[in-house]
Amino acid sequence: MKYTYKTKGVCSRSIEIDVEDGIIKKVKFDGGCNGNTKGIAALVEGCRVDDVIKRVKGIKCGMKNSSCPDQLATALEEMMASQA
């Protein structure tokens, strides 16, 4: 399943996610800190959705209430809820 999430409160503008059978196949951030978002994507590809949500949900960026990893967790939660 392919899903695009419009981020809120962070530097990246959106996240494109491709998940098959509960495994993250591809993640691409639009905007944000280039090296960090590429690093996040590389680390989570091949991982189970639930594991990624547990690891990155709630991470903050500086004084912001969220971060690109936290927004990824939110996107994954929203995506999974839309399948139910």
KOLLOSE-726755 format. One line per field, with one value per residue: residue in three letters; y negated, z negated, x of N, C-alpha, C, O in turn; chain; residue number from 1. Coordinates in Angstrom, 3 decimals, always signed. Layout:
// residues N
rest: ALA_...
n_north: Y_...
n_up: Z_...
n_east: X_...
ca_north: Y_...
ca_up: Z_...
ca_east: X_...
c_north: Y_...
c_up: Z_...
c_east: X_...
o_north: Y_...
o_up: Z_...
o_east: X_...
kette: A_...
nr: NUM_...
//
This chain:
// residues 84
rest: MET_LYS_TYR_THR_TYR_LYS_THR_LYS_GLY_VAL_CYS_SER_ARG_SER_ILE_GLU_ILE_ASP_VAL_GLU_ASP_GLY_ILE_ILE_LYS_LYS_VAL_LYS_PHE_ASP_GLY_GLY_CYS_ASN_GLY_ASN_THR_LYS_GLY_ILE_ALA_ALA_LEU_VAL_GLU_GLY_CYS_ARG_VAL_ASP_ASP_VAL_ILE_LYS_ARG_VAL_LYS_GLY_ILE_LYS_CYS_GLY_MET_LYS_ASN_SER_SER_CYS_PRO_ASP_GLN_LEU_ALA_THR_ALA_LEU_GLU_GLU_MET_MET_ALA_SER_GLN_ALA
n_north: +1.169_-2.145_-5.356_-8.778_-11.307_-14.425_-16.419_-17.980_-20.810_-20.487_-20.594_-19.095_-18.561_-16.552_-12.949_-10.078_-6.781_-3.292_-0.280_+3.215_+6.053_+5.363_+4.574_+2.059_+0.844_-1.327_-4.692_-8.133_-11.388_-14.656_-17.467_-18.901_-18.079_-17.037_-14.929_-13.758_-12.929_-11.121_-9.280_-8.364_-7.151_-5.099_-3.563_-2.577_-1.161_+2.053_+2.786_+3.737_+2.167_+1.663_+1.848_-0.333_-2.490_-2.280_-2.871_-5.509_-7.269_-10.181_-11.464_-14.527_-17.600_-19.845_-22.717_-22.170_-20.560_-18.139_-15.936_-14.887_-12.017_-11.467_-12.388_-10.520_-8.233_-8.999_-9.157_-6.465_-5.268_-6.469_-5.518_-2.729_-2.661_-3.449_-1.196_+0.594
n_up: +0.000_+0.884_-0.479_-1.160_-3.313_-4.698_-6.447_-9.748_-11.505_-11.240_-9.440_-7.057_-4.269_-3.408_-3.545_-1.768_-1.734_-1.411_-2.047_-2.540_-3.519_-6.253_-6.432_-6.002_-2.912_-1.430_-2.089_-1.703_-2.273_-1.709_-1.574_-4.615_-6.770_-4.778_-4.989_-7.452_-7.032_-4.927_-6.243_-8.277_-6.645_-5.432_-7.675_-8.567_-6.467_-5.539_-8.058_-10.527_-10.652_-13.182_-14.933_-14.148_-14.726_-17.558_-18.185_-17.223_-17.788_-19.430_-19.532_-19.708_-18.005_-18.712_-19.989_-18.987_-18.842_-17.646_-15.304_-12.361_-12.493_-14.404_-13.017_-10.984_-12.432_-13.134_-10.582_-9.787_-11.687_-10.978_-8.371_-8.816_-10.289_-8.354_-6.835_-8.327
n_east: +0.840_+0.584_+1.151_+0.625_+1.537_+0.774_+2.860_+2.948_+3.966_+6.737_+9.904_+9.950_+7.721_+6.011_+5.475_+6.174_+5.134_+5.613_+4.186_+4.165_+2.480_+2.760_+5.388_+7.788_+8.574_+9.522_+10.438_+10.065_+10.938_+9.702_+11.399_+12.773_+15.597_+18.029_+20.073_+19.357_+16.664_+17.004_+18.570_+16.812_+14.880_+16.432_+17.055_+14.563_+13.427_+12.460_+11.749_+9.259_+6.078_+4.829_+7.019_+8.606_+6.896_+6.783_+9.447_+9.990_+7.908_+6.908_+9.367_+11.054_+11.940_+14.234_+12.742_+10.288_+7.055_+7.043_+8.705_+10.502_+10.827_+8.792_+6.560_+6.576_+5.841_+3.217_+2.100_+2.301_+0.611_-1.828_-2.085_-2.301_-4.664_-6.465_-6.649_-8.009
ca_north: +0.000_-3.413_-6.365_-10.065_-12.016_-15.823_-16.609_-19.149_-21.334_-20.140_-21.170_-18.346_-18.902_-15.331_-11.678_-9.013_-5.501_-2.090_+0.833_+4.487_+7.075_+4.844_+4.256_+0.818_+1.095_-2.571_-5.944_-9.305_-12.667_-15.826_-18.551_-18.518_-17.991_-16.010_-13.771_-13.113_-12.229_-9.958_-8.321_-7.765_-6.266_-3.918_-2.750_-1.944_-0.288_+3.461_+2.992_+3.841_+0.885_+1.517_+1.614_-1.707_-3.394_-2.217_-3.467_-6.921_-8.087_-11.057_-12.159_-15.966_-18.272_-21.141_-23.209_-21.803_-19.513_-16.917_-15.799_-14.055_-10.639_-11.441_-12.516_-9.222_-7.366_-9.443_-8.750_-5.015_-4.993_-6.894_-4.593_-1.450_-2.850_-3.540_+0.151_+1.391
ca_up: +0.000_+0.938_-1.267_-1.271_-4.515_-4.788_-7.801_-10.492_-12.536_-11.033_-8.218_-5.862_-3.838_-3.295_-3.586_-0.938_-2.383_-0.740_-2.996_-2.065_-4.567_-7.534_-6.337_-5.268_-1.736_-0.952_-2.731_-1.088_-2.828_-0.841_-2.414_-5.873_-6.771_-3.772_-5.507_-8.517_-6.510_-4.179_-7.257_-8.868_-5.633_-5.282_-8.896_-8.773_-5.359_-5.898_-9.431_-10.742_-10.943_-14.625_-15.571_-13.843_-15.512_-18.958_-18.341_-16.864_-18.255_-20.565_-19.410_-19.453_-17.312_-19.356_-20.761_-18.287_-19.497_-16.856_-14.523_-11.177_-12.905_-15.062_-11.960_-10.314_-13.287_-12.967_-9.233_-9.793_-12.450_-10.157_-7.258_-9.308_-10.683_-7.132_-6.296_-9.221
ca_east: +0.000_+1.314_+0.450_+1.304_+1.097_+1.198_+3.371_+2.494_+4.851_+8.148_+10.484_+9.537_+6.356_+5.211_+6.199_+5.614_+5.426_+5.135_+4.182_+3.613_+2.374_+3.238_+6.821_+8.045_+9.403_+10.137_+10.039_+10.700_+10.513_+9.784_+11.908_+13.413_+17.062_+18.282_+20.806_+18.589_+15.496_+17.500_+19.013_+15.625_+14.303_+17.288_+16.984_+13.255_+13.052_+12.649_+11.270_+7.819_+5.431_+4.630_+8.321_+9.026_+6.045_+7.243_+10.782_+10.149_+6.787_+7.186_+10.653_+10.901_+13.033_+14.448_+11.604_+9.050_+6.274_+7.154_+9.935_+10.253_+10.538_+7.485_+5.565_+6.544_+5.017_+1.835_+1.687_+2.125_-0.601_-2.962_-2.164_-2.789_-6.055_-7.277_-6.789_-8.870
c_north: -1.240_-4.479_-7.636_-10.826_-13.437_-16.095_-17.912_-19.545_-20.984_-20.715_-20.410_-18.664_-17.692_-14.109_-10.694_-7.685_-4.372_-0.925_+2.051_+5.482_+6.616_+4.484_+2.991_+1.110_-0.159_-3.743_-7.070_-10.563_-13.744_-16.996_-18.005_-18.511_-16.786_-14.762_-13.021_-12.325_-11.017_-8.871_-7.612_-6.743_-4.978_-2.996_-2.004_-1.017_+1.152_+3.798_+3.115_+2.483_+0.665_+1.213_+0.177_-2.702_-3.439_-2.961_-4.975_-7.837_-8.895_-11.764_-13.620_-16.496_-19.659_-21.519_-22.876_-20.683_-18.173_-16.889_-14.982_-12.585_-10.506_-11.543_-11.226_-8.251_-7.713_-9.001_-7.251_-4.620_-5.313_-5.919_-3.260_-1.534_-2.902_-2.169_+0.985_+1.324
c_up: +0.000_+0.250_-1.285_-2.431_-4.488_-6.235_-8.418_-11.528_-12.412_-9.702_-6.954_-5.556_-3.757_-3.360_-2.692_-1.520_-1.536_-1.710_-2.340_-3.214_-5.896_-7.572_-5.499_-4.132_-1.292_-1.744_-2.040_-1.688_-1.762_-1.733_-3.695_-5.734_-5.934_-4.325_-6.567_-7.965_-5.662_-5.151_-7.915_-7.896_-5.504_-6.495_-9.038_-7.647_-5.698_-7.295_-9.461_-11.154_-12.443_-15.357_-15.351_-14.657_-16.956_-19.156_-18.136_-17.344_-19.472_-20.519_-19.040_-18.720_-17.924_-20.209_-20.099_-19.057_-18.789_-16.187_-13.285_-11.566_-13.572_-14.027_-11.146_-11.115_-13.132_-11.611_-9.175_-10.560_-11.633_-8.989_-7.693_-9.706_-9.447_-6.494_-7.086_-8.842
c_east: +0.891_+0.463_+1.284_+0.677_+1.647_+1.588_+2.864_+3.551_+6.317_+8.624_+10.092_+8.074_+5.440_+6.120_+5.456_+6.075_+4.855_+5.299_+3.540_+3.637_+2.975_+4.710_+6.989_+9.017_+10.153_+9.566_+10.786_+10.091_+10.657_+10.180_+12.514_+14.926_+17.471_+18.972_+20.023_+17.403_+15.902_+17.956_+17.846_+15.031_+15.120_+17.183_+15.664_+12.835_+13.419_+12.165_+9.750_+7.264_+5.318_+5.935_+8.783_+8.203_+6.532_+8.562_+10.819_+9.020_+7.204_+8.529_+10.389_+12.130_+13.191_+13.247_+10.261_+8.344_+6.373_+8.521_+9.588_+10.035_+9.165_+6.364_+5.467_+5.681_+3.541_+1.289_+1.424_+0.865_-1.849_-3.173_-2.755_-4.263_-6.968_-7.499_-7.781_-10.326
o_north: -1.353_-4.503_-7.581_-10.969_-13.637_-16.014_-18.820_-18.717_-21.158_-21.258_-21.014_-18.989_-17.794_-14.206_-10.500_-7.487_-4.481_-0.617_+1.943_+5.726_+7.400_+4.127_+2.868_+1.563_-0.070_-3.787_-6.979_-10.775_-13.744_-17.459_-16.802_-18.896_-15.644_-13.650_-11.791_-11.191_-9.996_-7.683_-6.394_-5.615_-3.886_-1.774_-0.899_-0.165_+1.437_+4.965_+2.662_+1.743_-0.407_+0.413_-0.458_-3.652_-4.522_-3.608_-5.663_-9.059_-8.364_-12.591_-13.902_-15.920_-20.545_-20.738_-23.266_-19.955_-17.174_-17.719_-14.444_-11.953_-9.532_-10.868_-10.878_-7.522_-6.819_-8.531_-6.813_-3.731_-4.534_-5.551_-2.716_-0.591_-2.449_-1.993_+1.964_+1.940
o_up: -0.791_+0.374_-1.411_-2.520_-4.282_-7.138_-7.718_-12.331_-13.366_-8.932_-5.895_-6.450_-4.007_-3.249_-2.841_-1.770_-1.008_-2.142_-1.672_-3.813_-6.586_-8.627_-4.421_-4.359_-0.830_-2.035_-1.814_-1.620_-0.999_-2.550_-3.835_-4.697_-6.347_-4.134_-6.587_-8.376_-5.679_-4.903_-8.095_-8.280_-5.471_-6.348_-9.580_-7.847_-6.096_-7.686_-8.554_-11.907_-12.935_-16.292_-16.272_-15.216_-17.523_-20.184_-18.799_-17.309_-20.422_-21.386_-18.152_-18.801_-17.680_-21.045_-20.608_-19.827_-19.277_-16.474_-13.186_-11.019_-13.328_-14.143_-10.669_-10.538_-13.013_-11.510_-8.582_-10.128_-11.600_-8.670_-7.008_-9.488_-9.499_-5.705_-6.578_-9.500
o_east: +1.828_-0.761_+2.507_-0.542_+2.844_+0.755_+2.415_+3.979_+7.076_+7.831_+9.919_+7.292_+4.239_+7.342_+4.250_+7.264_+3.748_+6.409_+2.512_+4.685_+3.628_+5.234_+6.407_+10.139_+11.290_+8.371_+11.992_+8.880_+11.623_+9.384_+12.736_+15.465_+17.275_+18.479_+20.018_+17.162_+15.214_+17.749_+17.880_+14.720_+14.553_+17.220_+15.644_+11.969_+14.549_+12.166_+9.052_+7.896_+5.672_+5.954_+9.296_+8.752_+6.678_+8.765_+11.595_+9.165_+7.778_+8.811_+9.584_+13.214_+12.372_+12.792_+9.210_+8.971_+5.845_+9.383_+8.485_+9.132_+8.453_+5.342_+4.386_+4.875_+2.703_+0.156_+0.438_+0.131_-2.801_-4.304_-3.621_-5.022_-8.112_-8.427_-8.328_-11.164
kette: A_A_A_A_A_A_A_A_A_A_A_A_A_A_A_A_A_A_A_A_A_A_A_A_A_A_A_A_A_A_A_A_A_A_A_A_A_A_A_A_A_A_A_A_A_A_A_A_A_A_A_A_A_A_A_A_A_A_A_A_A_A_A_A_A_A_A_A_A_A_A_A_A_A_A_A_A_A_A_A_A_A_A_A
nr: 1_2_3_4_5_6_7_8_9_10_11_12_13_14_15_16_17_18_19_20_21_22_23_24_25_26_27_28_29_30_31_32_33_34_35_36_37_38_39_40_41_42_43_44_45_46_47_48_49_50_51_52_53_54_55_56_57_58_59_60_61_62_63_64_65_66_67_68_69_70_71_72_73_74_75_76_77_78_79_80_81_82_83_84
//
